[in-house]
């Protein structure tokens, strides 16, 4: 027989093993780069500090901005006494129809012939995830996708988690902080036929570098010749140039050239609906019968993901897009936001060149477009501007232009000059 002491030790050992957590083998994941910047920024007590890491619009006082058209639409919804019932799997039909018209154009044959399969999504991220799952399930060729180098960081895990094989094509030219269009076209031409290609429709994130219209036509031509398939991500329509039609040029050119495309669309930036998570995913189909089949499969993908989308943000966007007076006001507000960022680009470049006499070339600041600017600063220079000047941005040198204001643009120019001068 076991002694009392032996029995106690054995019981204690079993109890100890039982106390080991089921999740003790889960490793610590790497911190999110943007959230880490924000946390460090919050801890900084220097009054001059600047957070240029977050991709959200701020007014010229550095404050979050809720559009007047959004406030009015919200009041209309409240006054209507709308219920809180579930939306259908594909969301609010009035919203998706208006979103499709905004993206493809009122006069688009795709819209007029009723051959656009479109579903509401949980903003642009959700649209990309639905699209990746749909392509992995039904794209008839190899499940390979090319993304630009660099691209929005979330593109990569979204595509990989959906099961697509991912590679990159040449995009950014570090020598001039612009587009390496020759390298891009070469990579697209060399890629195996029928490759899926992710394209930023406008205001490329993170570089702010967009192809010019003639370059888009050349890109379309090569992709047509190689029978590639275009997956557009349009997160900034209207926010880039201030003109929604101008910012939709690439998408509409591809449709004109006979491409069948899919599109992820977001209303986070252009309506300031960041936390409402409003977006759409659409598929250009051959005819109405094909559209019905595609929609049936989109429903099957969405149902186990999140069942159906939230309604409030979609109601806001739908009210704005479908009410002429609010739509006009919104388009004006979009231009105001875009113009403020363009003005900050002009002033930042001017201060660097004229006030501080920088000998470096800064034309890329004004050549680039949209919320972000790839400054050309090295990781070491970013570390210095943070420690010496209390300016926070990602180590790739990406500046969120929306974080710059009339009050701090000259200070930022001085800081950049200080860390980049010879």
N, C-alpha and C positions, 0 to 999 in steps of 0.2 A: 504493500500500500504506500501511496505517496504521503509524505509528511505534510503537515499543515503549512509549513513554510514553502515547500515545493509547490503545493497547490496554489498558494497566494501569488508566487512569482509567475506561474503559468497563466493564471487568470489576468494578472496585471499586463503580461505581454500581449495577450489576445485583445485586451481592452485598448492597449496603445495602438495596435495595428488597426483596430476598428475606428480609431479617432483620426486616422490619416484621411485627408479630404479626397473626395472623388476627383477633384480638379487640381490636385497637387502637381500634376504633370503639365499643366497649361503654362506655356512660356509667356513672359512679358512681351507684349507687342511694342513696336517702335512708336514713339509719340508722333502725333500729327504735326507736320511742320508749321502749318498756319496757326493752329491752336497754341503751339509752343511760343510762337512770336507774340501772340496776344497776351498770354500769361506773363511773359517777361515784360511786355509793355506796361501792363497794369501795375506791376511791382515797382516800376521806375518812378521816382518821385520828382524828377527834373521837370519843370513847367514847360520846357521847350520840346518835350518828347513828341515824336510823330509815329503813328502806326500806319505803315504803307504796305502791310501784308494782306489785309482783309479785302476780299473782292466784293465790296458793297458800297453803293453810292453814298456820299455825304454832301451836304450843302456847303456853301462857302463859309459857314461857321463851324464846319466839322461835325455837324449833327446828322443823324439819320433823317431821311426825307420821305414823308408820306405824301404822295401826289394829291392835289386837290381833286382831280377826277376820281381817284380812288375813294376819298372821303365822301364825295357826293354819291357815288355808286353804292357805297356801304349804307348810307342813309336811305337811299331808295329801297334797298333790300330789306332793311329794318321796317320801313314804313309799309312795305307790301305784306308783312306778316307771313313771310315764306316759312314753310315747315322745315324740319330737320330729318326728313326721311332719307333712306339710302338712295344714292344715285345708282343708275344701271352700271354694269361692269365696265362699260366704255365711257362712262361719265355723262356730263350734260351735253345733249346734242346741240343746243344753241351755241354753247361755247366752242365745241370742236368744229362746227361749221364755220364760225367766224375766224377761228384760228387758221383753218385751212385757207380761207380767202386772204387773210393777212399775209401768209407765207407765199402762196403760189400766185396770188393776184386775182382780182375780181374777174378778169377776162380770160383766165387760164382755161384751156380746153379740159384739163384734168378736173377742174371744178364744174364747168358747164356740163360735161358729159357724165358727171356723178360717178367717177371712177377712182376717187380717193378714199381709201380705207383709213380712218383716223380715229384714234382713241385718246381720251384724256389720260394724263399720266401724272405721277408725283414729281412734278417739275421736270427739268431737263435730265437730271440724273435717272429718274424713273423711266423716262422715255428711252434713254440709251440702253437701260437694262432690258426693257421690253424688246427693243429692236435687236439687241444682241441675241436674246433667247429665240426670237423669231427667225433670225438668219441662221442660227445654229440648228434650228429644227427643220427649216424649209428651203434654205438657199441650196439650189441643186448642184452647185460646184463645190470645190474644196472650201472648208470652213476657215479660211485664212483671211485675216484683216491687217491692213497696213495703216499705221497712224503716223502723223507727222512727228519729226524729231526737232524740238520737243513738242509735247502736247500737254493738255490738262492732265494732272496726275491721276485723276480718278478714271480717265478713259481706260487705262491699262488694266486695273483690277476688274472693272465692269466687264470688259470683253473677255478676260480670262476666266472669270467666275461663271460666265455663261457658256464656256466651253470652246470659244474661238481661239485659234492659234494666232498669236500676234507677232508682228515685226514692224519696223519703222522705215519711213522714207525720209530722204533729205528734205529739209525745209529751211531752217534758219542758217544764215551766213554770218558767222562770228566776226569775220573780217570787216564787215560794214554794218552790222546790226540790222540787216535787211533780209530779203528773200533770196535764197539760192534756187532760182527757178530752173536753171539748167540742171542742177543736181536732182531736183524734184522730178522733172520730166524724164531724166535718164532712169531714175529708180522706178518710176511708174512704167516705163517702157520695158525695163528688164524683168519686172515682176511677172510671175506666171499668169497666163491669160485667165480671166474671170476672177481675179482677186478682188475682194471687198476692200474699198479704200475709204477711210474716214477723212472727211473734209470739214474744216471750220468754215461755215458760210460767210462769216464776217467777224472782225475784231478778234483775231486769233489769240487764244489764251494758251501760253503765257506771254507771247512775244509782242502782240500788237501789230504784227506784220501781216498784211493781206496782199494777195496777188492783185494786180491791176486788171481791169476788164479784159484787155487783150490777152493777158496771161491766163486768165480763167478760160478763155476760148481755146487757148493752146492746150491747157490741162484737159479740158473736155474732149478735144480732138484725140489726144493720145489715149485717154481712157476709153473712148469709143473704139479706136483702132485695136486696142488690146482687150476689148470686151470686159473691162473691169466694171465693178458695181459700186455706185456711189452711196455712201451713208453720210448724209449731211448732219452736222450738229450746229443748230442756230440758236445760240443762247443770248444774242445781243442785237436782235433786229431793231433798228431805229436808234439804238444806243451808240452805235459806232459813228455814223455820219450825221445823225439827226433826221434821217430820211428813211422810212421803212422800206420804200420801194428800192431805193439805191442799195440798201444793205441786203436785199434779197436777190441782187443781180446774179450771183453765182448759181443759186438754186434754179432760178427761172431760165438761165442760159442752158443749163444741163437739160431741163425739160424741153426747151426749144430744140436742142440738138438730138433729141430722141432717146435720152437716157431714162430708164426706169429707176427711180431713186427711192430711198427711205429717208425720213427726216425726224430728228429729235428737236423739239421746239420748247423754249422756256419763256416764262413771263416774269421770272424773278427780277431781272435787271430792268427791263424796259417799262415795267409797271411798278417796280419797287415792292413786289409781292414775295419777298425772300422767304418769310416764314409761312406763307400760305401754300407753297409747293404746287404751283400751277404750271402745267405743261401739256404737251401732246406728242404722240408718235403717229406718223402717217406713212402709208405705203402707196405709191403710185401704181395703179393696176391697169390692165389692158382694157377691161370693160366692167360693166356693173356686175356681171355674174362672177367674175374673178374677185371683185371687191367683196362680195358677200362671203365667198369662201375664205378670203384672208381675214375678214372681220371675225368669222367664226373661230379661227385659230387664235387670233389675238385674245379673244374672250377666254379661251382655254388656258392660255399662258397667264393671264392676269388673275383669274379666279383664285388659284392657290397662292399667288404672291401676296395680294392684299385685298382680295374680294372685289372691292370697288373704291373709287377715289373720293377724297374729301370734297365737299360741295361749296364751301364758303368762298374760297379763292376763285374757283371757276365761275361762280355767280358774279363776283366782282369783275373779272375779266370779260365775261359775256355781256354784262350790263354796259361796260365801257365800249366794247367793240360794236355792239348792236344799237347803241343810242347815239344818233348823229351828233348832238351837241356835246356829249361827253367824249365821243371819239375825237372830235375836233380839238377839244381842250387837251385830251391826252396826247395827241400828236404834237401839240405845241409844247407840252411839258417834257416830252421825250427830247425834243430839239433843245430845250433849255438845258437839260442835263448833259447832252452830248456837247453842246457849245461851251459849257463851263469847263469840261475836261479838255476840250481843244484849246481854250484860252489858257489853262494851266500849262499845257504843253508849250505854247508860244512863250509864256512868261518864264518858265523854267529854262528854256534854251537861251532866251534873251539875257537873263541874269548870268548864266554861265559864260556866255560869250562876251557880253558888253560890260557887265559890272565887275566880274572877277577875272576877265581876260584869259579864260581857259584856252589853251592851244589845241585841245583835243577837238575832234569833230563830233558835233552834237546834233547834226541834222536828223539823225534817226529818231530823236524825241518827237519831232513834228511830222516826220514821215510815217511813223507808226500811228495806229488808230485804236480807239476803244478805251476800255478801262485800264489796260495794262501797258506798261512800257518796259521793254527789256533794255535796261540802262547800259549794259556793257561792263558794269562793275564786277570785279572778281570776288570770289568768296572771301578773300582776305580783306579786300576793301569794304565789303559789307560788314565784316566783323569790326573794322575800325569805325565805320560810320555809326555803328550801334554803340560801341563803347565810348567813343569820343564825342559824339554829337547826339546821342539818344534817338537815333532814327532807326526804326525797325522795319526790315523787309526780308524776304526769303534770300538765301545765300546764292541763288542763281542771278541775283541782281534785278529781279522783277519788282517794279514799283507799281503799286495801285494808285493810279492818277487821281482817283476819287478822294484819296486821303489828303490831297494837297489843297490849300486854300490861299486866298489873297494875303492872309496874315503870315503864312509860313513858307511860301514858295521861295522867297529870297534866302531865307535861312537854309532851306534844303539845297539850293544851288550852291551856297557857300560850303555846306557840308560835303557835297559831292565833289566840288572843286578841291577841297582840302585833301580828300583821300585819293583823288585820281591824278593830281598834278605830278609832274616828273620830280 
